[in-house]
Amino acid sequence: MSEFHSMVWQTTPAVLRLADAAAVKNDKLDWHAPALSVLENFTISRPLVMKGSLRLPDVEEAFASSSARYACVIDNDDAVIGVLLARDLHSRQSGALSNLLQLPWGQLEARFLMQPLQRMPTLTMAQIERARIGDIAATMQAASRDFVIVTEQDRVIGLVAALKILERTGESVRLYPRATTFAEVFSALKHPEITDS
């Protein structure tokens, strides 16, 4: 203790009050912020990519070994054909597809659960540069899709995910189910916003 020295102190007053807490800095964006702030730009950070023929146990392993919440699904010619959310691997839809196709879950392929690219709204980079987050959310709602694909010169250069908007703004994009396949009809009928009313 020879290297330390006692400090000069005062006698504690009879009445003390707690200090005011510092204002918490809210770094959440609002819906008027530029859409570029929620763009996942593949020219800067490459997404998780997997073949459409990959079976779900291998898909699950790929998600587990990365921090990705979604993956771009490609065909045998390396063309992007869809997007697969990690949360969809063990969803009602995967169970419905397993029953419908009479296959065990482990035999299902990524392409069976992906959201096909043709059903997603596609915007150009120029549109994204002029848009606000709220514009993208409105587009997602109108299309009833979790993703907006961003292209430039016939190449997918990024996307905006509803999960990214939730992460950056703290507000979720309210999507209502629009069924186009049997599995989607089944999922829509079991959707909490329909069954809770």
MDAnalysis code that builds the backbone (N, CA, C; Angstrom):
import MDAnalysis as mda
import numpy as np

u = mda.Universe.empty(591, n_residues=197, atom_resindex=np.repeat(np.arange(197), 3), trajectory=True)
u.add_TopologyAttr("name", ["N", "CA", "C"] * 197)
u.add_TopologyAttr("resid", np.arange(1, 198))
u.add_TopologyAttr("resname", ["MET", "SER", "GLU", "PHE", "HIS", "SER", "MET", "VAL", "TRP", "GLN", "THR", "THR", "PRO", "ALA", "VAL", "LEU", "ARG", "LEU", "ALA", "ASP", "ALA", "ALA", "ALA", "VAL", "LYS", "ASN", "ASP", "LYS", "LEU", "ASP", "TRP", "HIS", "ALA", "PRO", "ALA", "LEU", "SER", "VAL", "LEU", "GLU", "ASN", "PHE", "THR", "ILE", "SER", "ARG", "PRO", "LEU", "VAL", "MET", "LYS", "GLY", "SER", "LEU", "ARG", "LEU", "PRO", "ASP", "VAL", "GLU", "GLU", "ALA", "PHE", "ALA", "SER", "SER", "SER", "ALA", "ARG", "TYR", "ALA", "CYS", "VAL", "ILE", "ASP", "ASN", "ASP", "ASP", "ALA", "VAL", "ILE", "GLY", "VAL", "LEU", "LEU", "ALA", "ARG", "ASP", "LEU", "HIS", "SER", "ARG", "GLN", "SER", "GLY", "ALA", "LEU", "SER", "ASN", "LEU", "LEU", "GLN", "LEU", "PRO", "TRP", "GLY", "GLN", "LEU", "GLU", "ALA", "ARG", "PHE", "LEU", "MET", "GLN", "PRO", "LEU", "GLN", "ARG", "MET", "PRO", "THR", "LEU", "THR", "MET", "ALA", "GLN", "ILE", "GLU", "ARG", "ALA", "ARG", "ILE", "GLY", "ASP", "ILE", "ALA", "ALA", "THR", "MET", "GLN", "ALA", "ALA", "SER", "ARG", "ASP", "PHE", "VAL", "ILE", "VAL", "THR", "GLU", "GLN", "ASP", "ARG", "VAL", "ILE", "GLY", "LEU", "VAL", "ALA", "ALA", "LEU", "LYS", "ILE", "LEU", "GLU", "ARG", "THR", "GLY", "GLU", "SER", "VAL", "ARG", "LEU", "TYR", "PRO", "ARG", "ALA", "THR", "THR", "PHE", "ALA", "GLU", "VAL", "PHE", "SER", "ALA", "LEU", "LYS", "HIS", "PRO", "GLU", "ILE", "THR", "ASP", "SER"])
u.atoms.positions = np.array([
    [0.814, -1.199, 0.000],
    [0.000, 0.000, 0.000],
    [0.855, 1.259, 0.000],
    [2.153, 1.111, 0.017],
    [3.010, 2.298, 0.097],
    [2.933, 3.157, -1.171],
    [2.507, 2.579, -2.307],
    [2.415, 3.388, -3.522],
    [1.090, 4.133, -3.633],
    [0.128, 3.877, -2.739],
    [-1.158, 4.559, -2.765],
    [-1.228, 5.553, -1.617],
    [-2.036, 6.607, -1.793],
    [-2.148, 7.645, -0.771],
    [-3.605, 7.901, -0.466],
    [-3.885, 8.161, 0.750],
    [-5.246, 8.490, 1.168],
    [-5.642, 9.824, 0.552],
    [-6.896, 9.882, 0.076],
    [-7.389, 11.110, -0.550],
    [-8.026, 11.997, 0.503],
    [-8.114, 13.281, 0.197],
    [-8.745, 14.223, 1.107],
    [-10.253, 14.101, 0.914],
    [-10.967, 13.825, 1.973],
    [-12.424, 13.687, 1.877],
    [-13.117, 14.671, 2.762],
    [-14.454, 14.783, 2.548],
    [-15.282, 15.659, 3.365],
    [-16.249, 14.807, 4.152],
    [-16.800, 15.394, 5.179],
    [-17.847, 14.711, 5.931],
    [-19.111, 14.716, 5.076],
    [-19.821, 13.592, 5.032],
    [-21.024, 13.474, 4.211],
    [-22.136, 14.330, 4.773],
    [-22.770, 15.195, 3.951],
    [-23.885, 16.023, 4.429],
    [-25.073, 15.151, 4.827],
    [-25.957, 15.707, 5.657],
    [-27.117, 14.959, 6.138],
    [-28.114, 14.655, 5.014],
    [-28.234, 15.562, 4.030],
    [-29.205, 15.354, 2.951],
    [-28.474, 15.353, 1.609],
    [-28.642, 14.241, 0.884],
    [-28.080, 14.130, -0.463],
    [-29.180, 13.628, -1.398],
    [-29.171, 14.042, -2.604],
    [-30.155, 13.588, -3.594],
    [-29.409, 12.842, -4.713],
    [-30.151, 11.982, -5.393],
    [-29.565, 11.257, -6.517],
    [-29.376, 12.200, -7.693],
    [-28.323, 11.980, -8.403],
    [-28.073, 12.778, -9.611],
    [-29.080, 12.386, -10.682],
    [-29.407, 13.336, -11.529],
    [-30.291, 13.037, -12.648],
    [-29.555, 12.122, -13.617],
    [-30.292, 11.146, -14.131],
    [-29.698, 10.223, -15.103],
    [-29.441, 10.960, -16.407],
    [-28.353, 10.625, -17.024],
    [-28.050, 11.229, -18.327],
    [-29.086, 10.768, -19.332],
    [-29.439, 11.648, -20.225],
    [-30.422, 11.291, -21.252],
    [-29.860, 10.146, -22.091],
    [-30.682, 9.127, -22.299],
    [-30.273, 7.974, -23.088],
    [-30.323, 8.360, -24.559],
    [-29.221, 8.141, -25.216],
    [-29.159, 8.480, -26.629],
    [-29.917, 7.431, -27.424],
    [-30.913, 7.868, -28.180],
    [-31.701, 6.968, -29.002],
    [-31.125, 6.988, -30.411],
    [-30.430, 5.905, -30.771],
    [-29.827, 5.873, -32.096],
    [-30.692, 5.142, -33.105],
    [-31.978, 4.998, -32.790],
    [-32.918, 4.388, -33.725],
    [-33.264, 5.400, -34.809],
    [-33.423, 4.907, -35.993],
    [-33.817, 5.752, -37.115],
    [-35.334, 5.876, -37.151],
    [-35.837, 6.920, -37.767],
    [-37.279, 6.978, -37.980],
    [-37.557, 6.667, -39.449],
    [-38.825, 6.581, -39.794],
    [-39.223, 6.135, -41.123],
    [-38.943, 7.186, -42.205],
    [-38.509, 8.374, -41.783],
    [-38.159, 9.423, -42.738],
    [-36.673, 9.384, -43.101],
    [-35.919, 8.507, -42.454],
    [-34.484, 8.382, -42.741],
    [-34.288, 7.786, -44.143],
    [-33.140, 8.039, -44.749],
    [-32.885, 7.506, -46.098],
    [-32.932, 5.975, -46.121],
    [-33.503, 5.448, -47.187],
    [-33.597, 3.996, -47.346],
    [-32.226, 3.340, -47.420],
    [-31.219, 4.090, -47.853],
    [-29.857, 3.542, -47.916],
    [-29.375, 3.054, -46.552],
    [-29.931, 3.612, -45.475],
    [-29.490, 3.225, -44.132],
    [-29.972, 1.828, -43.737],
    [-30.888, 1.231, -44.500],
    [-31.334, -0.136, -44.211],
    [-30.998, -1.102, -45.353],
    [-30.294, -0.596, -46.354],
    [-29.902, -1.433, -47.485],
    [-28.781, -2.374, -47.072],
    [-28.928, -3.632, -47.393],
    [-27.843, -4.599, -47.206],
    [-27.168, -4.720, -48.569],
    [-26.052, -4.023, -48.706],
    [-25.369, -3.874, -49.981],
    [-24.390, -5.030, -50.178],
    [-24.663, -5.881, -51.173],
    [-23.839, -7.057, -51.411],
    [-22.486, -6.713, -52.020],
    [-22.322, -5.502, -52.522],
    [-21.009, -5.106, -53.036],
    [-20.057, -4.762, -51.899],
    [-20.619, -4.551, -50.714],
    [-19.812, -4.251, -49.532],
    [-19.668, -5.487, -48.644],
    [-20.766, -6.194, -48.438],
    [-20.763, -7.377, -47.581],
    [-21.538, -8.500, -48.271],
    [-20.851, -9.553, -48.605],
    [-21.471, -10.672, -49.337],
    [-22.445, -11.422, -48.423],
    [-23.627, -11.747, -48.934],
    [-24.599, -12.483, -48.122],
    [-24.271, -13.967, -48.063],
    [-24.955, -14.675, -47.190],
    [-24.888, -16.134, -47.173],
    [-25.577, -16.621, -48.441],
    [-24.925, -17.500, -49.183],
    [-25.448, -18.010, -50.444],
    [-25.486, -19.524, -50.370],
    [-26.590, -20.108, -50.855],
    [-26.701, -21.564, -50.873],
    [-27.478, -22.030, -52.091],
    [-27.205, -23.244, -52.513],
    [-27.894, -23.851, -53.652],
    [-29.327, -24.192, -53.245],
    [-30.230, -24.072, -54.201],
    [-31.630, -24.412, -53.952],
    [-31.841, -25.874, -53.641],
    [-30.926, -26.732, -54.096],
    [-31.050, -28.170, -53.875],
    [-30.502, -28.627, -52.523],
    [-29.960, -27.706, -51.741],
    [-29.397, -28.051, -50.436],
    [-30.507, -28.503, -49.495],
    [-30.315, -29.622, -48.829],
    [-31.330, -30.152, -47.912],
    [-31.323, -29.366, -46.609],
    [-32.490, -29.342, -45.941],
    [-32.672, -28.481, -44.773],
    [-31.679, -28.716, -43.631],
    [-31.267, -29.952, -43.312],
    [-30.247, -30.089, -42.254],
    [-28.944, -29.350, -42.605],
    [-28.552, -29.393, -43.883],
    [-27.347, -28.682, -44.314],
    [-27.580, -27.172, -44.310],
    [-28.800, -26.763, -44.664],
    [-29.161, -25.343, -44.616],
    [-29.073, -24.850, -43.176],
    [-29.622, -25.636, -42.256],
    [-29.605, -25.273, -40.836],
    [-28.171, -25.151, -40.329],
    [-27.306, -26.044, -40.756],
    [-25.903, -26.001, -40.355],
    [-25.210, -24.738, -40.908],
    [-25.547, -24.378, -42.155],
    [-24.966, -23.170, -42.752],
    [-25.399, -21.919, -41.985],
    [-26.677, -21.866, -41.585],
    [-27.140, -20.734, -40.791],
    [-26.467, -20.711, -39.424],
    [-26.303, -21.876, -38.811],
    [-25.702, -21.957, -37.477],
    [-24.242, -21.507, -37.487],
    [-23.538, -21.747, -38.599],
    [-22.125, -21.377, -38.652],
    [-21.905, -19.928, -39.094],
    [-22.999, -19.225, -39.363],
    [-22.879, -17.806, -39.710],
    [-23.833, -17.015, -38.830],
    [-23.748, -15.716, -38.902],
    [-24.664, -14.882, -38.127],
    [-25.825, -14.404, -38.991],
    [-25.967, -14.994, -40.177],
    [-26.994, -14.560, -41.128],
    [-28.392, -14.955, -40.674],
    [-29.346, -14.068, -40.964],
    [-30.759, -14.356, -40.684],
    [-31.487, -14.795, -41.941],
    [-30.826, -14.640, -43.081],
    [-31.394, -15.059, -44.347],
    [-30.258, -15.467, -45.269],
    [-30.611, -16.170, -46.343],
    [-29.625, -16.564, -47.341],
    [-30.208, -16.350, -48.725],
    [-29.343, -15.995, -49.663],
    [-29.740, -15.926, -51.065],
    [-29.634, -17.341, -51.626],
    [-30.683, -17.773, -52.293],
    [-30.722, -19.117, -52.863],
    [-30.427, -18.998, -54.354],
    [-29.507, -19.843, -54.832],
    [-29.116, -19.807, -56.241],
    [-29.407, -21.147, -56.911],
    [-29.516, -21.124, -58.236],
    [-29.714, -22.355, -58.987],
    [-28.365, -22.904, -59.436],
    [-28.395, -23.923, -60.286],
    [-27.145, -24.549, -60.734],
    [-26.303, -23.644, -61.625],
    [-26.929, -22.592, -62.176],
    [-26.191, -21.628, -63.006],
    [-25.751, -20.405, -62.213],
    [-25.858, -20.473, -60.896],
    [-25.491, -19.390, -59.976],
    [-26.374, -18.151, -60.108],
    [-27.557, -18.307, -60.667],
    [-28.519, -17.203, -60.741],
    [-29.332, -17.190, -59.452],
    [-29.570, -16.003, -58.908],
    [-30.358, -15.884, -57.679],
    [-31.812, -16.224, -58.008],
    [-32.383, -17.157, -57.243],
    [-33.771, -17.562, -57.490],
    [-34.692, -17.256, -56.316],
    [-34.116, -16.894, -55.160],
    [-34.962, -16.602, -54.015],
    [-34.165, -16.256, -52.778],
    [-34.914, -16.033, -51.697],
    [-34.322, -15.707, -50.402],
    [-34.981, -16.610, -49.363],
    [-34.170, -17.164, -48.485],
    [-34.664, -18.055, -47.441],
    [-34.357, -17.458, -46.079],
    [-35.378, -17.311, -45.252],
    [-35.207, -16.828, -43.883],
    [-34.858, -18.005, -42.971],
    [-33.920, -17.800, -42.076],
    [-33.541, -18.856, -41.132],
    [-34.734, -19.285, -40.284],
    [-35.591, -18.346, -39.922],
    [-36.745, -18.671, -39.068],
    [-37.761, -19.570, -39.765],
    [-37.695, -19.662, -41.104],
    [-38.649, -20.492, -41.841],
    [-38.303, -21.970, -41.829],
    [-37.110, -22.321, -41.369],
    [-36.699, -23.727, -41.379],
    [-37.601, -24.593, -40.516],
    [-38.019, -24.072, -39.373],
    [-38.871, -24.843, -38.464],
    [-40.210, -24.135, -38.272],
    [-40.761, -23.652, -39.347],
    [-42.032, -22.923, -39.291],
    [-43.198, -23.862, -39.588],
    [-44.403, -23.314, -39.454],
    [-45.593, -24.081, -39.841],
    [-45.532, -24.435, -41.316],
    [-44.965, -23.536, -42.113],
    [-44.887, -23.789, -43.541],
    [-44.009, -25.005, -43.845],
    [-42.891, -25.150, -43.142],
    [-42.035, -26.316, -43.393],
    [-42.751, -27.603, -42.984],
    [-43.526, -27.548, -41.906],
    [-44.315, -28.715, -41.501],
    [-45.404, -29.033, -42.509],
    [-46.085, -27.986, -43.016],
    [-47.140, -28.188, -44.008],
    [-46.563, -28.762, -45.296],
    [-45.404, -28.258, -45.719],
    [-44.768, -28.779, -46.931],
    [-44.330, -30.221, -46.750],
    [-43.794, -30.522, -45.591],
    [-43.381, -31.890, -45.302],
    [-44.580, -32.833, -45.410],
    [-45.716, -32.425, -44.844],
    [-46.933, -33.248, -44.933],
    [-47.454, -33.311, -46.360],
    [-47.490, -32.176, -47.036],
    [-48.021, -32.105, -48.394],
    [-47.214, -32.976, -49.358],
    [-45.891, -32.908, -49.255],
    [-45.024, -33.675, -50.150],
    [-44.746, -35.083, -49.635],
    [-45.216, -35.381, -48.437],
    [-44.995, -36.675, -47.790],
    [-43.507, -37.022, -47.752],
    [-42.741, -36.024, -47.310],
    [-41.301, -36.188, -47.143],
    [-40.925, -35.836, -45.718],
    [-39.933, -36.511, -45.144],
    [-39.445, -36.068, -43.839],
    [-38.811, -34.686, -43.972],
    [-38.821, -33.930, -42.889],
    [-38.276, -32.567, -42.897],
    [-36.863, -32.538, -43.466],
    [-36.046, -33.496, -43.104],
    [-34.653, -33.535, -43.531],
    [-34.465, -33.755, -45.021],
    [-35.523, -34.159, -45.724],
    [-35.436, -34.364, -47.166],
    [-35.879, -33.136, -47.970],
    [-36.470, -32.145, -47.283],
    [-36.883, -30.927, -47.977],
    [-35.654, -30.140, -48.398],
    [-35.784, -29.418, -49.507],
    [-34.683, -28.621, -50.036],
    [-34.954, -27.135, -49.807],
    [-33.896, -26.360, -49.832],
    [-33.991, -24.914, -49.596],
    [-34.989, -24.259, -50.544],
    [-35.024, -24.685, -51.796],
    [-35.907, -24.070, -52.787],
    [-37.382, -24.245, -52.450],
    [-37.717, -25.256, -51.633],
    [-39.109, -25.481, -51.258],
    [-39.601, -24.411, -50.285],
    [-38.713, -23.879, -49.460],
    [-39.104, -22.910, -48.430],
    [-38.736, -21.467, -48.752],
    [-37.930, -21.268, -49.775],
    [-37.486, -19.910, -50.094],
    [-38.650, -19.058, -50.589],
    [-38.458, -17.761, -50.491],
    [-39.380, -16.814, -51.102],
    [-38.832, -16.545, -52.504],
    [-39.565, -16.949, -53.545],
    [-39.042, -16.805, -54.913],
    [-38.796, -15.347, -55.287],
    [-37.727, -15.131, -56.011],
    [-37.334, -13.793, -56.422],
    [-38.418, -13.126, -57.273],
    [-39.110, -13.911, -58.115],
    [-40.119, -13.345, -59.002],
    [-41.304, -12.753, -58.251],
    [-41.519, -13.139, -57.022],
    [-42.650, -12.612, -56.247],
    [-42.281, -11.384, -55.422],
    [-41.000, -11.044, -55.403],
    [-40.546, -9.913, -54.586],
    [-40.511, -8.636, -55.403],
    [-40.826, -7.515, -54.759],
    [-40.691, -6.249, -55.479],
    [-39.205, -5.954, -55.725],
    [-38.925, -5.442, -56.904],
    [-37.556, -5.106, -57.273],
    [-37.464, -3.610, -57.539],
    [-36.479, -2.975, -56.921],
    [-36.223, -1.552, -57.129],
    [-34.800, -1.383, -57.628],
    [-34.559, -0.287, -58.309],
    [-33.202, 0.000, -58.764],
    [-32.454, 0.751, -57.663],
    [-31.160, 0.773, -57.778],
    [-30.342, 1.505, -56.809],
    [-30.704, 2.988, -56.832],
    [-31.006, 3.519, -58.014],
    [-31.388, 4.936, -58.124],
    [-32.663, 5.206, -57.325],
    [-33.616, 4.275, -57.345],
    [-34.844, 4.449, -56.562],
    [-34.545, 4.422, -55.067],
    [-33.685, 3.510, -54.651],
    [-33.315, 3.392, -53.231],
    [-32.630, 4.668, -52.754],
    [-31.788, 5.238, -53.585],
    [-31.066, 6.459, -53.208],
    [-32.003, 7.634, -52.964],
    [-33.177, 7.633, -53.587],
    [-34.148, 8.718, -53.408],
    [-35.216, 8.399, -52.366],
    [-35.323, 7.141, -51.961],
    [-36.418, 6.702, -51.090],
    [-36.096, 6.885, -49.616],
    [-37.162, 6.836, -48.815],
    [-37.039, 6.824, -47.357],
    [-37.422, 5.432, -46.850],
    [-37.091, 5.149, -45.602],
    [-37.413, 3.838, -45.027],
    [-38.917, 3.573, -45.116],
    [-39.727, 4.591, -44.851],
    [-41.180, 4.427, -44.916],
    [-41.660, 4.040, -46.301],
    [-40.991, 4.535, -47.337],
    [-41.347, 4.159, -48.708],
    [-41.101, 2.669, -48.939],
    [-40.004, 2.179, -48.405],
    [-39.674, 0.766, -48.552],
    [-40.679, -0.085, -47.766],
    [-41.018, 0.346, -46.553],
    [-41.996, -0.385, -45.746],
    [-43.346, -0.439, -46.459],
    [-43.757, 0.668, -47.063],
    [-45.030, 0.700, -47.800],
    [-44.985, -0.247, -48.996],
    [-43.835, -0.329, -49.645],
    [-43.666, -1.241, -50.780],
    [-43.781, -2.685, -50.313],
    [-43.140, -2.994, -49.183],
    [-43.226, -4.347, -48.633],
    [-44.669, -4.705, -48.285],
    [-45.381, -3.759, -47.677],
    [-46.776, -4.008, -47.316],
    [-47.625, -4.238, -48.559],
    [-47.441, -3.418, -49.586],
    [-48.232, -3.554, -50.805],
    [-47.992, -4.902, -51.480],
    [-46.744, -5.380, -51.417],
    [-46.394, -6.657, -52.038],
    [-46.560, -7.835, -51.079],
    [-46.753, -7.537, -49.797],
    [-46.843, -8.555, -48.745],
    [-45.601, -9.459, -48.746],
    [-44.432, -8.825, -48.800],
    [-43.162, -9.549, -48.834],
    [-42.182, -8.991, -47.816],
    [-41.319, -9.874, -47.299],
    [-40.315, -9.515, -46.296],
    [-39.094, -8.823, -46.887],
    [-38.959, -8.851, -48.213],
    [-37.754, -8.330, -48.857],
    [-38.101, -7.452, -50.046],
    [-37.250, -6.473, -50.279],
    [-37.250, -5.699, -51.514],
    [-35.870, -5.928, -52.125],
    [-35.854, -6.400, -53.349],
    [-34.612, -6.680, -54.050],
    [-34.126, -5.394, -54.724],
    [-32.825, -5.153, -54.669],
    [-32.240, -3.962, -55.278],
    [-31.308, -4.418, -56.396],
    [-31.558, -3.876, -57.581],
    [-30.771, -4.280, -58.743],
    [-30.076, -3.077, -59.386],
    [-29.069, -3.415, -60.168],
    [-28.379, -2.419, -60.973],
    [-27.788, -3.157, -62.167],
    [-28.173, -2.760, -63.364],
    [-27.688, -3.388, -64.592],
    [-27.876, -4.903, -64.573],
    [-29.096, -5.335, -64.289],
    [-29.476, -6.753, -64.302],
    [-28.701, -7.623, -63.309],
    [-28.230, -7.013, -62.230],
    [-27.557, -7.775, -61.169],
    [-28.185, -7.416, -59.838],
    [-28.337, -8.419, -58.980],
    [-28.814, -8.164, -57.622],
    [-27.635, -7.614, -56.842],
    [-27.755, -6.361, -56.398],
    [-26.634, -5.760, -55.665],
    [-26.939, -5.597, -54.181],
    [-28.165, -5.958, -53.795],
    [-28.511, -5.867, -52.392],
    [-29.983, -6.108, -52.173],
    [-30.377, -5.945, -50.934],
    [-31.793, -6.061, -50.598],
    [-32.069, -5.296, -49.324],
    [-33.345, -5.054, -49.102],
    [-33.786, -4.479, -47.840],
    [-34.700, -5.524, -47.215],
    [-34.385, -5.912, -45.996],
    [-35.160, -6.915, -45.273],
    [-36.024, -6.244, -44.218],
    [-37.225, -6.767, -44.033],
    [-38.115, -6.244, -42.991],
    [-37.435, -6.357, -41.623],
    [-36.645, -7.400, -41.431],
    [-35.926, -7.568, -40.164],
    [-34.916, -6.447, -39.942],
    [-34.295, -5.971, -41.013],
    [-33.322, -4.874, -40.905],
    [-34.031, -3.574, -40.537],
    [-35.220, -3.368, -41.113],
    [-35.994, -2.175, -40.767],
    [-36.378, -2.219, -39.288],
    [-36.801, -3.382, -38.810],
    [-37.131, -3.534, -37.390],
    [-35.911, -3.251, -36.522],
    [-34.779, -3.794, -36.900],
    [-33.534, -3.605, -36.133],
    [-33.124, -2.137, -36.070],
    [-33.212, -1.422, -37.181],
    [-32.731, -0.040, -37.241],
    [-33.737, 0.988, -36.729],
    [-35.055, 0.680, -36.823],
    [-36.062, 1.664, -36.412],
    [-36.786, 1.293, -35.128],
    [-36.782, 0.013, -34.779],
    [-37.551, -0.442, -33.622],
    [-39.020, -0.668, -33.955],
    [-39.391, -0.477, -35.200],
    [-40.777, -0.681, -35.636],
    [-40.820, -1.766, -36.701],
    [-41.812, -2.647, -36.590],
    [-41.909, -3.722, -37.571],
    [-42.792, -3.302, -38.739],
    [-42.492, -3.881, -39.873],
    [-43.313, -3.682, -41.066],
    [-44.452, -4.685, -40.965],
    [-45.678, -4.189, -40.912],
    [-46.824, -5.088, -40.771],
    [-47.160, -5.697, -42.125],
    [-46.904, -6.994, -42.219],
    [-47.183, -7.726, -43.447],
    [-48.378, -8.635, -43.216],
    [-49.267, -8.649, -44.164],
    [-50.441, -9.500, -44.081],
    [-50.303, -10.604, -45.106],
    [-50.658, -11.827, -44.718],
    [-50.424, -12.954, -45.621],
    [-51.235, -12.846, -46.911],
    [-50.576, -13.165, -47.999],
    [-51.225, -13.248, -49.310],
    [-50.836, -14.606, -49.863],
    [-51.766, -15.530, -49.886],
    [-51.462, -16.914, -50.223],
    [-51.508, -17.155, -51.729],
    [-50.476, -17.868, -52.234],
    [-50.453, -18.249, -53.643],
    [-50.199, -19.745, -53.822],
    [-49.825, -20.440, -52.746],
    [-49.633, -21.883, -52.820],
    [-50.429, -22.536, -51.695],
    [-50.582, -23.858, -51.771],
    [-51.315, -24.567, -50.726],
    [-50.684, -24.332, -49.362],
    [-49.350, -24.426, -49.300],
    [-48.667, -24.237, -48.014],
    [-48.897, -22.830, -47.482],
    [-48.928, -21.830, -48.375],
    [-49.169, -20.459, -47.937],
    [-50.612, -20.280, -47.475],
    [-51.558, -20.954, -48.137],
    [-52.961, -20.907, -47.691],
    [-53.061, -21.502, -46.294],
    [-52.428, -22.645, -46.100],
    [-52.441, -23.301, -44.794],
    [-51.845, -22.383, -43.734],
    [-50.704, -21.770, -44.065],
    [-50.047, -20.868, -43.126],
    [-50.908, -19.646, -42.841],
    [-51.559, -19.095, -43.860],
    [-52.401, -17.912, -43.679],
    [-53.586, -18.209, -42.778],
    [-54.166, -19.388, -42.922],
    [-55.308, -19.752, -42.082],
    [-54.913, -19.883, -40.622],
    [-53.665, -20.219, -40.378],
    [-53.164, -20.363, -39.009],
    [-52.465, -19.101, -38.520],
    [-52.459, -18.055, -39.341],
    [-51.755, -16.806, -39.002],
    [-52.393, -16.170, -37.763],
    [-51.599, -15.743, -36.766],
    [-52.153, -15.199, -35.523],
    [-53.042, -13.991, -35.711],
    [-52.771, -13.175, -36.737],
    [-53.601, -11.982, -36.925],
    [-54.987, -12.332, -37.462],
    [-55.141, -13.531, -37.996],
    [-56.449, -13.986, -38.475],
    [-57.154, -14.768, -37.371],
    [-56.432, -15.654, -36.676],
    [-57.057, -16.514, -35.679],
    [-57.315, -15.817, -34.357],
    [-56.637, -14.690, -34.062],
    [-56.822, -13.998, -32.787],
    [-58.071, -13.112, -32.768],
    [-58.667, -12.852, -33.904],
    [-59.829, -11.953, -33.925],
    [-61.107, -12.635, -33.531],
])
